[in-house]
């Protein structure tokens, strides 16, 4: 099923009797939803809009029959702004009595008036295709839509949404993935409850402590109940991830998406932002934990790192450009600067180093092994210094040096940068150094382990003893 099953379905219809058939169908098929009429008093408070809607069933005409379209637009605008938080990704299923009845109105509304809450996709649904219009009671003007058969209607509804998604087929995996996650979460909770239920309250507390202890070891000795519970839930994440991966293997069938090919072009900004999601945790914590990355002042070390990391021959192109030379005219066959340009190029390259040093930011990473941290065996912070260097400046660095670590591209302060570390500056510092200091982000497990692994290889180089 393509319809979200995680409670992110919202129905907006001013006529409750017309909303009931849809409410009954969703209820019978165990799809959680929220219903709103046009009653302004019952809409979410200002600044409390939904930020997790995935599917909105929208009855466009929230006014009496014959209402001018400008009035309909104004009412829709004020109502939707109270319901949907700007930037929320969702699909709008438009209910109307005639297909595409309000197409022009909706185009103007979402493109010109409220583009910040424009749906990813609009699906046109005609009520008469799903429900029979019958009188609520003979002799009365009230009328409602009465469903024919829940299962049939649900199949038609799901098929219509699935068919409409063809124009945005890449959404299918995300919708189904979210459904799988919801099912996986329910399964993990059921498993934990099942093994605890003989003495539920006490056993759950014991499980929380054991899970927290497994993750953080002796660090728990002086922790509060709230902190212990928090660490326990972090351990539950590991169980959940395993369950999600298993469910994806067994239930991850995607019939709609096609043409998932290697991208010939991929924007560097997308790469950097995606790497941030994969590699960094932006929690700006003051808790000192392995993986924390701090931005501090240390101009002397920053200068030493950059001066040693830069390959001055990489400035030749800049030198040629600034002086109006053709690049080929200032280098020999081996790519080295020719004699008559050596002196002026040397002066030029020395002027570039301070500029580069000014552009980078000095950082330090807390690199204590997780086992030492969890067992409370650390006696000082183990610190690895480095810099955040702009993507455009990476071309000036030496290649094939085993004492430097260069991360993939990431986005920091809206600038594409790399983390560059120098293993030779590894040091230990007293705990007081970072006490109360806020990290700018924390390295996730994979990149943290990769740095430790490369550092280990650097430290364990055997060297060669020989005579000539």
WOWOHU-V38998 format. One record per pair of residues at least 24 apart in sequence whose ideal C-beta (glycine too) atoms are under 10 Angstrom apart, sorted by the first residue. I is the first residue (numbers start at 1). GAP is how many residues later the second one is. Records with the same first field share a line. If there is no record, write none. Layout:
I: GAP, GAP
This chain:
1: 28, 30, 153, 154, 156, 157, 160, 161, 174, 175, 178
2: 53, 89, 155, 156, 157, 159, 160, 161, 162, 163, 169, 170, 173, 174, 177, 253, 254
3: 26, 28, 30, 51, 52, 88, 90, 151, 154, 155, 158, 159, 172, 176
4: 27, 28, 29, 48, 49, 50, 51, 86, 87, 171, 172, 174, 175, 178
5: 24, 25, 26, 27, 49, 170, 171, 173, 174, 175, 177, 178
6: 25, 26, 46, 48, 169, 172, 173, 175, 176, 177, 179
7: 24, 25, 26, 27, 45, 47, 175
8: 24, 25, 26, 42, 43, 44, 45, 46, 47, 48, 80, 82, 167, 170, 174
9: 24, 25, 26, 44, 45, 46, 47, 48, 81, 84
10: 24, 25, 26, 40, 42, 43, 44, 45, 46, 47, 48, 73, 74, 80, 82
11: 24, 25, 26, 44, 45, 46, 47, 48, 82, 84
12: 24, 25, 26, 31, 44, 45, 46, 47, 48, 50, 64, 67, 68, 71, 72, 80, 83
13: 24, 25, 44, 45, 46, 47, 48, 49, 82, 114, 132
14: 24, 25, 45, 47, 48, 49, 50, 61, 65
15: 44, 46, 47, 127, 128, 129, 130
16: 128
17: 119, 125, 126, 127, 128, 129
18: 41, 77, 79, 109, 113, 115, 125, 126, 127
19: 38, 40, 76, 125, 126
20: 111, 124, 125, 126, 127
21: 106, 109, 110, 111, 123, 124, 125, 126, 127, 129, 132
22: 35, 37, 71, 73, 103, 105, 108, 109, 123, 125, 131, 135
23: 34, 124
24: 122, 123, 126, 129
25: 105, 106, 122, 124, 125, 126, 127, 128, 129, 131, 132
26: 31, 124, 128, 131
27: 123
28: 119, 122, 123, 125, 126
29: 121, 122, 124, 125, 126, 128, 129
31: 24, 123
32: 150
33: 24
34: 49
36: 43, 46, 47
37: 25, 42
38: 24, 25, 37, 38, 40, 41
39: 40
40: 35, 38, 39, 42
43: 35, 36, 37, 38, 39, 40
44: 38, 39, 40, 41
45: 37
46: 35, 36
47: 35, 38
48: 34, 37
49: 31, 32, 33, 34, 35, 36, 37, 39, 68
50: 32, 33, 34, 35, 38, 40
51: 33, 34, 35, 36, 37, 38, 39
52: 33, 36, 37, 38, 126
53: 30, 31, 32, 35, 36, 37, 38, 39, 64, 66
54: 34, 35, 36, 37, 66, 117, 120, 121, 124, 125
55: 35, 36, 37, 38, 64, 68, 106, 120
56: 24, 27, 28, 32, 34, 35, 36, 37, 38, 61, 63, 66
57: 34, 35, 36, 37, 38, 66, 68, 100
58: 25, 34, 35, 36, 37, 38, 44, 48, 61, 64, 65, 67
59: 35, 36, 37, 38, 68
60: 32, 34, 35, 36, 37, 41, 42, 45, 46, 49
61: 34, 35, 36, 40, 41, 44
69: 33, 35, 36, 39, 40
70: 35, 38
72: 30, 33, 37
73: 29, 32, 33, 35, 36, 39, 40, 41
74: 35, 39
76: 26, 29, 30, 33, 34, 37, 38
77: 32, 33, 36, 37, 40
78: 36
80: 29, 30, 33, 34, 37, 39
81: 32, 33, 35, 36
83: 34
84: 30, 32, 33, 34, 35
85: 31, 32
86: 28, 29, 30, 31, 32
87: 29, 30
88: 28, 29, 31, 32
89: 30, 31, 32, 82, 85
90: 27, 28, 29, 30, 31
91: 28, 29, 30, 31, 32, 70, 73, 74, 77, 80, 84
92: 25, 26, 27, 28, 29, 30, 31, 32
93: 26, 28, 29, 30, 31, 32, 64, 67, 68, 71
94: 25, 28, 29, 30, 31, 32
95: 28, 29, 30, 31, 32, 35, 36, 50
96: 28, 29, 30, 31, 32
97: 29, 30, 31, 36
98: 26, 28, 29, 30
99: 25, 26, 27, 29, 30
100: 24, 26
101: 25
120: 45, 48, 51
121: 40, 43, 44, 46, 47, 50
122: 42
123: 34, 37, 38, 40, 41, 42, 44
124: 36, 40
125: 31, 32, 35, 36, 39
126: 34
129: 24, 27, 28, 31
130: 24, 26, 27, 30
162: 93, 94
163: 93
165: 91, 92
166: 90, 91, 92
168: 88, 89
169: 85, 86, 87, 88, 89, 90, 91
170: 86, 87, 88, 89, 90
171: 85, 86
172: 82, 83, 84, 85, 86
173: 75, 79, 81, 83, 84, 87
175: 79, 81
176: 72, 75, 76, 77, 78, 79, 80, 81
177: 67, 70, 71, 75, 77
179: 68, 72
180: 63, 64, 65, 66, 67, 68, 70, 71, 72
181: 59, 62, 63, 66, 67
183: 60, 61, 64, 68
184: 55, 56, 57, 58, 59, 60, 61, 62, 63, 64, 67
185: 51, 55, 58, 59
186: 57
187: 52, 53, 56, 57, 59, 60
188: 48, 49, 51, 52, 53, 54, 55, 56
189: 47, 51
191: 48, 52
192: 44, 47
204: 25, 28
205: 24, 27
207: 25, 28, 29
208: 24, 25, 27, 28
210: 25
211: 24, 25, 27, 28
213: 161
214: 24, 160
215: 155, 159
216: 73, 154, 157, 158, 159, 160
217: 153, 154, 155, 156, 157, 158, 159, 160
218: 155, 156, 157, 158, 159
219: 70, 154, 155, 156, 157
220: 154, 156
221: 155
222: 154
227: 60
231: 143
268: 123, 141, 143, 148
269: 140, 142, 145, 147
270: 141
271: 120, 137, 138, 139, 140, 145
272: 119, 136, 137, 138, 139, 140, 142, 143, 144, 145, 146
273: 136, 137, 138, 143
274: 134, 135, 136, 137
275: 132, 133, 134, 135, 136, 141, 143, 172
276: 132, 133, 134, 135, 136, 165
277: 133, 134, 167
278: 130, 132, 166, 168, 169
279: 128, 129, 131, 140, 162, 164, 165, 166, 167, 168, 169, 171
280: 127, 130, 131, 132, 139, 160, 161, 162, 163, 164, 167
281: 158, 160, 161, 162, 163, 164
282: 130, 157, 158, 159, 160
283: 155, 156, 158, 159
284: 154, 155, 156, 157, 158
285: 152, 153, 154, 156, 157
286: 148, 149, 150, 151, 152, 153
287: 147, 151, 152, 155
288: 78, 80, 85, 90, 93, 143, 145, 146, 147, 148, 149, 151
289: 77, 79, 81, 84, 150, 153
290: 75, 76, 77, 78, 79, 80, 81, 82, 83, 84, 88, 91, 92, 152, 153, 155, 158, 162
291: 74, 75, 76, 77, 79, 82, 148, 150, 151, 152, 153, 154, 156, 157, 158, 160, 161
292: 72, 73, 74, 75, 76, 89, 142, 145, 146, 147, 148, 149, 150, 151
293: 70, 71, 72, 73, 91, 93, 95, 119, 126, 146, 147, 148, 149, 150, 155
294: 68, 69, 70, 71, 72, 87, 89, 139, 140, 143, 144, 145, 146, 147
295: 66, 67, 68, 69, 92, 93, 117, 142, 143, 144, 145, 146
296: 65, 66, 67, 68, 89, 137, 138, 141
297: 64, 65
298: 64, 65, 66, 87, 127
299: 58, 59, 63
300: 62
301: 61, 63, 84, 85, 86, 121, 124, 126
302: 55, 56, 58, 59, 60, 61, 83, 84, 85
303: 50, 51, 54, 57, 59
304: 53, 81, 118, 120, 121
305: 52, 55, 57, 80, 81, 82, 84, 99, 115, 116, 117, 119, 120
306: 47, 48, 50, 51, 52, 53, 54, 56, 81, 83, 87, 90, 91, 114, 116
307: 46, 47, 49, 50
308: 90, 93, 95, 96, 114, 116
309: 47, 51, 77, 78, 80, 87, 88, 89, 92, 94, 95, 97, 111, 113
310: 39, 42, 43, 46, 47, 83, 86, 87, 88
311: 38, 84, 85, 86, 87, 88, 90
312: 25, 33, 34, 36, 37, 38, 40, 41, 84, 86
313: 24, 32, 36, 83, 85
314: 35, 38, 79, 80, 81, 82, 83, 84, 85
315: 30, 33, 34, 35, 36, 37, 38, 41, 80, 81
316: 25, 29, 32, 33
317: 78
318: 30, 31, 34, 77, 78
319: 25, 26, 27, 28, 29, 30, 33
320: 25, 28
322: 26
323: 25
349: 47
352: 41, 44
353: 43
355: 38
356: 31, 33, 34, 37, 40, 41
357: 30
359: 28, 29, 30, 31, 33, 34, 56, 58
360: 26, 27, 28, 29, 30, 33, 57, 60
361: 25, 26, 27, 28, 29, 51, 52, 54, 56, 79
362: 24, 25, 26
363: 24, 25, 56, 57, 58, 76, 77
364: 57, 61, 63, 65, 69, 70, 75
365: 40, 54, 56, 74, 77, 78, 83, 86
366: 63, 67, 68, 73, 76, 77, 82
367: 54, 59, 60, 76, 81, 84, 85, 88
368: 60, 84
369: 79, 83
370: 75, 78, 79, 82
378: 50, 53
379: 49, 51, 52
380: 47, 48, 49, 50, 51, 53
381: 46, 47, 48, 49, 50, 51, 52, 53
382: 44, 45, 46, 47, 70, 73
383: 42, 43, 44, 45, 46, 50, 51
384: 37, 38, 39, 41, 42, 43, 67, 68, 71
385: 36, 37, 38, 39, 40, 41, 42
386: 32, 33, 34, 35, 36, 37, 39, 65
387: 30, 31, 32, 33, 34, 35
388: 24, 25, 27, 29, 30, 31, 32, 52
389: 28, 29, 30, 31
390: 25, 26, 27, 28
391: 24, 25, 26, 27
392: 24, 25
393: 24, 25, 27
394: 24, 26
402: 52, 55, 56, 59
403: 51, 52, 55, 58
404: 50, 54
405: 42, 45, 46, 49, 50, 53
407: 36, 40, 43, 44
408: 39
410: 31, 37
412: 28, 29
413: 27
419: 24, 28, 32
421: 30, 33, 34
423: 28, 31, 32, 33, 34, 35, 36
424: 34
426: 29, 32, 33
